[in-house]
Amino acid sequence: MSQETDYSISGIELTDDRYTVEQSLIRNKYRAEDADGNLVIRGKQKMFKLKEEFPFVDSDGEEVFKVKAGGIIDVAGDYVLSDAQTGEELVILDNDYSIFQDTWKIRDARDERKIAEINSRGAAVTLARNLVPIVGPLIPHKYEISDLDGDHVGNIEGQLSLKDRYDVVIDDTSDVPKEPIVAAAMVIDAIQNH
């Protein structure tokens, strides 16, 4: 079975290689647009939950998947992405938080094998984002996406703006499903409160 079949989400199909993810000015609310500027998914962090939860809907407002923390206030931990229509847990976003390097592993929810990894680029930038209170949050995220073998798959690059805005570019999806990558761009930003 191919990777795309293994991790397909009912009700959504991401076919582009480039997406723009943008955060709302008010709270952890996100939208992802395809290369033509069409809304493909929206997500927002549910407030006042013991475990962090992010439901995602398609352009018609139908829930397609959700990401939920494995523990209470889980800054460095597991977040499970599940299909909203089937209830099936598809992947785990696993955060290995450090002040020098942000590493997110995307693992299969069934057998926990690693599918992909998202790593921040530049220890000095990551350190400044985490330790400098006023300037740090203004520094855009930059991540590299790699497959199981460590080969380059794509990038997540933040843009300098009042609200967080990211370009998610996936160069090679032969081994990596797109939906968890685009969802991870939103969840990473919300979890790290930048």
N, C-alpha and C positions, 0 to 999 in steps of 0.2 A: 504494500500500500504506500502511496506517495505521501510526502509530508503535507501537501496541500489538502489531501483527502483526510488525513489524520486530524488536522486542526481546523477544518472548515467550521464556520459558525453559521447556524441557520439564520437566514434573513439578511445576510450581508456578504458582499463579495468585493474585496479590494483588489483591483486589477492594475492600478497605476504603480509607477516606480517612485513617485514623489508625492508627498503629502505635506500640508502645512497645518500645524497644531497651534492653536491660540487659546490663551487663558483669558477669562473675563476679568475686568478690572476689580470687581467686587469680591469674589470668593473663588474657591477652587472649582471652577466650572470651565469646561474645555469644549472645543469643537475642532474637528479635523476636516479639511477640505482636500479634494483631489487636485491634480495639476491644473484643471480648468476652473477651479474656484467653487466647485459644487460641494455642498455639505454632504459628507458621507457618514460621520458619526459624531455624537455629542455625548459628553459624560460630565458628571459632577460628583463631588465628594458629598456623601450624605452627612449631615451635621448631627451632632449629639448622639452618635453611635458608640458603643463600647469598643467595637471592632470597626476599623475604617472600612468603608464600603463605597464603591464607585459604580453605579449603574450606567450603562452606555446604551443609547438609542440610535436608530437610523434616522434618515432625513424626514421620515414620516412620523417620528416620535414613538415608534415601536421598540421596546427593549430587546436588544440583540445579545448582549453579554454583560456580565458584571465581574468586577474584581473586588475581592474581599480579603481583608487581612486575616492571617492565621491567629494572631494574638491581639491583646488590648494594647493600644498605643505602640504600634509595631514598627518603629523607625528602621530597624535592621532586622528583617524577618521575611516571612513568606506571604505572598499575595496570590490567591487562586483566581484564575480567569475561568469562568464557566459560561456555557451556552445558556442563554435565558429561556430559549424555547424547549430544549431537551433536558436542561438541568445538569448536563454532563460537564464535569471538570476537565478542562482541556490542557491548560498549562499552569505552571507556578512561576511567578516572578519572585526571584529570591535575591534579596538585597544583602550584600556584604559591605556594610557601611564602614568607611574610614575617613578621617579628615584629609587624607592625602589622595585617595583614589575611591571613586564611586564605582562599584561593580555590581551589575545586575545580571544574574543568570536566568535564562528562560529554560525551564525544565518541563518534561512531559509529566502531566498530573498522574498518569497511571503507574509508570515505573520509575519516575523521577530522574530519568537520564537527561543530561544537558542537551539542549537543542541549539542554543545560541547564547551569546554573552554581549552585554552592553557595558563598555568601560569609558569613564571620563578620560579626556585627554589633557595631560599636563598637571602634574602634582602641585605646582605653584598656583595655578588658577583654581584648582579644587580647594587648596588650603585657604586661599583668599576668600572664596565663596563661603567657606564654613566659619572663618574666624574674624573677618572684618565686618562688623555689624551694619554699617551704613552703605558702604561701597560694595560689599560682597554680593548681596542679592541683585545688584545691577549688572554683574558680570554674567554674560550668557553661558549656558551649559554648552559643552561640546563633547559628544560621545562618538565612539566608534563601535559599530555592530560587527561581530564576527561569528562565524559558524562553529560547529563542534570541534573542528580541527584548528581553529584560530585564524582561519582565512577571512579576509575582509568581505563583508556583505553590504555595508552601507554606513551612513552617518546620521546623527541627530545633532543639528547645529542651531543654537539659539541666536536670536537677533536682538540687538540692543533696542529696546522699546519700553514704553510705560507698562505694558502688559506682556507677560512671557509669550514668546512666539518662536516656534521651532520649525525648521525644515527637516523633514524625515525623508532621506533618500536611500532607497534600497536598490543597490546595483545588481545583486545576484540573489534571487530567491529560490534557487534550486534546492537548498537545504533548510531554509528558514521561512516559517509562515509569517505573512505580513500583519495580520490582525493583532497578534501579541506585541509586535514591534511598535505599531501605532498606538495601541493602548498603553504600552510601557512608557512612551514619551509623555503621555498625560499623567500617568500615575507617579512617575519619578518626580516630576515637577511638584505635584501636589504633596507627596510624602515629605519632600525636602523643603517644603514651604518657601520656594523661591519663585 
